[in-house]
Amino acid sequence: MRHPLRAALIFQGGLVVLAVALCLLFGLTPWASMEWSLPALALAVTLTVPLLLPLLFMRHLNWAWAREIHAVVNQLIKLLFRRAPRGSVVLVAALAGIGEELLFRGFIQDGLDLLLGPIPALLIAAVLFGLVHAVTRAYFIIATLMGAYLGWIYLATGNLLVPILIHALYDWIAIRYYLFKLTTEPAYDAE
């Protein structure tokens, strides 16, 4: 692919458009639940921390599944961001947070909640989230758990902004972490 970062931006931006279109088509308005407030921001920052702990510790695990995830993610980060302009990480992370949370929590989870109830809707949305992120089998499980966590937070707060911010902040920190490791640890670059 000639311009992988451009493709990623178009894809993530397209998810925002798709999610909004699907919500409008089916009469869902998850953005109406977004409450922009300092407590919502503080909650999102606080609830991002549990997602970061596995990211930081997984690199030190010498298990095959952890090494496989690291290798796949490392290659993707190098492909997309190694020589990317400043600001591109923030833009991709923000678009991913907005688009994916509008789609998986705002459209799928909210829509299925009307048909099946909150818990089945949360679980189905989480599994679909995991499938979309399944770069390895182990990552499918991790992403499904992350989807369940984000879905639970949306269910508990009723505020779609909170999982959007958590998702975007997590992606931004994870990408910056991998880029930092690429520049400071030669072993990262060799993988």
Secondary structure, 3 states (H helix, E strand, C coil): CCCHHHHHHHHHHHHHHHHHHHHHHCCCCHHHHCCCCHHHHHHHHHHHHHHHHHHHHHCCCCCHHHHHHHHHHHHHHHHHHCCCCCCHHHHHHHHHHHHHHHHHHHHHHHHHHHHHCHHHHHHHHHHHHHHHCCCCHHHHHHHHHHHHHHHHHHHHHCCCHHHHHHHHHHHHHHHHHHHHHHHHCHHHHHC
